[in-house]
Amino acid sequence: QQQEQIKNYRESRDKQRAERGLPPFELQPVPVQLTLWPELVRGTPNEFIRSALFPAIQGKTRRYIKGELVASLKADNVKFTGLQLDQSDFDVWLQCTHLARVSPFGEKCLFKKNAFLRAIGRSNGKHDYEWLDGVLIRLQASFVEVRKGNKWVRFNLIERVAGDDAAGLVALTV
């Protein structure tokens, strides 16, 4: 019913505008972009730095976490769902956000796997390509909630990943 009311309102508004010789009212989305930081620096939300979202654990000891509060400093409230992350996952997350920083939110970021691996100090062997794919899967499957008082936001660390193995390309949306 509410959808119908909205539709009727928009039709009425556009009809009134047409009667006055005006075009239909259209809202254009405003692109939102991260604040740019220098090439040699990596950026991430303070809540990630002040929490154990990416703890110093061995990858072999990962466990599945479901909606658990992550240890954090100050009054930050960070909950996590997914396969536990580690510091190497954080390296990949930092590089992903670094590459995506020049694109508006929701737009894809394109990169070559070999250049990505070199940028984070890894080699370009088959094992490293498979490792990177595994990390991207973990980051995409990770669900985070950050809460400050009554305000909160919930999101996957990576929204979407697509690739071309023959060309060694990956497109992701952070």
C-alpha positions as CSV (number, residue, x, y, z in Angstrom):
1,Q,0.0,0.0,0.0
2,Q,2.8,2.4,0.8
3,Q,4.5,1.7,-2.5
4,E,1.2,2.6,-4.3
5,Q,1.0,5.8,-2.3
6,I,4.6,6.7,-3.3
7,K,3.8,5.9,-7.0
8,N,0.7,8.0,-6.9
9,Y,2.5,10.9,-5.3
10,R,5.3,10.8,-7.9
11,E,2.8,10.7,-10.8
12,S,0.8,13.6,-9.3
13,R,4.0,15.6,-8.8
14,D,5.3,15.0,-12.3
15,K,1.8,15.9,-13.8
16,Q,1.9,19.2,-11.9
17,R,5.4,19.9,-13.2
18,A,4.3,19.1,-16.8
19,E,1.4,21.5,-16.5
20,R,3.9,24.2,-15.6
21,G,6.2,23.2,-18.5
22,L,8.8,21.6,-16.3
23,P,10.4,18.2,-16.9
24,P,9.7,15.3,-14.5
25,F,11.5,15.5,-11.2
26,E,14.4,13.1,-11.1
27,L,16.8,12.4,-8.3
28,Q,20.3,11.8,-9.5
29,P,22.4,9.6,-7.2
30,V,25.3,11.5,-5.7
31,P,28.5,9.4,-5.8
32,V,30.1,8.9,-2.4
33,Q,33.8,8.4,-2.4
34,L,36.4,7.8,0.3
35,T,38.7,10.6,1.3
36,L,41.9,10.1,-0.8
37,W,45.1,9.2,1.0
38,P,48.6,9.1,-0.4
39,E,49.9,6.1,-2.4
40,L,52.3,4.9,0.2
41,V,49.7,4.9,3.0
42,R,46.9,2.4,3.6
43,G,43.5,3.4,5.1
44,T,40.9,1.5,7.1
45,P,38.2,2.5,9.6
46,N,39.4,3.2,13.1
47,E,37.0,0.6,14.5
48,F,39.0,-2.1,12.6
49,I,42.3,-0.9,14.0
50,R,41.0,-0.6,17.6
51,S,39.4,-4.1,17.5
52,A,40.4,-7.7,17.1
53,L,38.6,-8.0,13.8
54,F,41.9,-9.2,12.2
55,P,43.6,-10.9,15.2
56,A,47.2,-12.2,15.2
57,I,46.3,-15.9,14.9
58,Q,47.6,-18.8,12.8
59,G,45.4,-19.5,9.8
60,K,45.2,-23.2,10.9
61,T,43.4,-22.2,14.1
62,R,40.5,-20.3,12.4
63,R,37.1,-20.9,13.8
64,Y,33.6,-20.0,12.5
65,I,32.2,-17.1,14.5
66,K,28.5,-16.2,14.5
67,G,27.5,-12.7,15.6
68,E,30.2,-12.5,18.3
69,L,31.3,-9.3,19.9
70,V,35.0,-8.7,18.9
71,A,37.3,-7.4,21.6
72,S,37.9,-3.6,21.0
73,L,39.2,-0.5,22.6
74,K,37.0,2.5,23.7
75,A,33.3,2.3,23.3
76,D,33.4,0.7,19.8
77,N,31.1,-2.2,19.4
78,V,32.1,-4.6,16.6
79,K,30.3,-7.9,15.9
80,F,31.6,-10.4,13.4
81,T,30.1,-13.4,11.6
82,G,32.2,-15.6,9.3
83,L,35.4,-17.6,9.3
84,Q,37.8,-15.9,11.6
85,L,40.2,-13.5,9.8
86,D,43.9,-13.0,10.4
87,Q,46.6,-10.4,9.7
88,S,47.2,-11.7,6.1
89,D,43.5,-11.1,5.5
90,F,44.0,-7.6,6.8
91,D,46.8,-7.1,4.3
92,V,44.5,-8.0,1.4
93,W,41.6,-5.9,2.9
94,L,44.0,-2.9,3.1
95,Q,45.1,-3.3,-0.5
96,C,41.5,-3.8,-1.7
97,T,40.4,-0.5,0.0
98,H,43.5,1.2,-1.2
99,L,42.7,0.3,-4.9
100,A,39.0,1.1,-4.4
101,R,39.6,4.5,-2.8
102,V,39.7,6.2,-6.2
103,S,36.2,4.9,-7.2
104,P,32.8,5.9,-5.8
105,F,31.2,3.4,-3.5
106,G,29.4,0.6,-5.3
107,E,31.5,0.9,-8.4
108,K,33.9,-1.9,-9.3
109,C,37.6,-1.8,-8.9
110,L,39.7,-3.7,-11.5
111,F,43.2,-5.1,-10.8
112,K,45.7,-7.7,-12.0
113,K,46.3,-10.5,-9.6
114,N,50.0,-10.5,-10.1
115,A,50.3,-6.7,-9.4
116,F,48.1,-7.1,-6.3
117,L,50.2,-9.9,-4.9
118,R,53.4,-7.9,-5.6
119,A,52.0,-4.9,-3.8
120,I,51.4,-6.9,-0.6
121,G,54.8,-8.5,-0.8
122,R,53.7,-12.0,-2.0
123,S,55.1,-13.9,-5.0
124,N,53.2,-14.9,-8.1
125,G,53.2,-18.6,-7.8
126,K,50.1,-20.8,-8.3
127,H,49.9,-21.2,-4.5
128,D,49.7,-17.4,-4.0
129,Y,47.0,-17.1,-6.6
130,E,44.9,-19.8,-4.8
131,W,45.7,-18.1,-1.5
132,L,44.4,-14.8,-2.8
133,D,41.2,-16.4,-4.1
134,G,40.7,-17.9,-0.6
135,V,41.2,-14.6,1.2
136,L,38.8,-12.8,-1.2
137,I,36.2,-15.5,-0.5
138,R,36.7,-15.1,3.3
139,L,36.4,-11.3,3.1
140,Q,33.3,-11.5,0.9
141,A,31.7,-14.0,3.3
142,S,32.6,-11.9,6.4
143,F,29.7,-9.9,7.9
144,V,30.5,-7.0,10.2
145,E,28.4,-4.8,12.4
146,V,29.8,-1.6,13.9
147,R,27.7,0.1,16.5
148,K,28.2,3.4,18.3
149,G,25.4,4.2,20.7
150,N,22.1,3.9,18.8
151,K,23.7,4.1,15.4
152,W,25.0,1.1,13.5
153,V,26.0,-0.2,10.1
154,R,26.2,-3.8,8.8
155,F,28.1,-4.9,5.8
156,N,30.2,-7.5,4.1
157,L,33.9,-6.5,3.9
158,I,33.8,-7.1,0.1
159,E,30.4,-6.9,-1.6
160,R,31.1,-8.6,-5.0
161,V,34.1,-10.3,-6.7
162,A,34.4,-11.3,-10.4
163,G,37.4,-12.5,-12.3
164,D,39.0,-13.7,-15.5
165,D,41.6,-16.4,-14.7
166,A,43.0,-16.4,-18.2
167,A,43.7,-12.7,-18.1
168,G,44.5,-12.7,-14.4
169,L,42.0,-9.9,-13.7
170,V,39.8,-9.4,-10.7
171,A,36.9,-6.8,-10.3
172,L,35.6,-6.2,-6.9
173,T,33.2,-3.9,-5.1
174,V,34.1,-2.9,-1.6
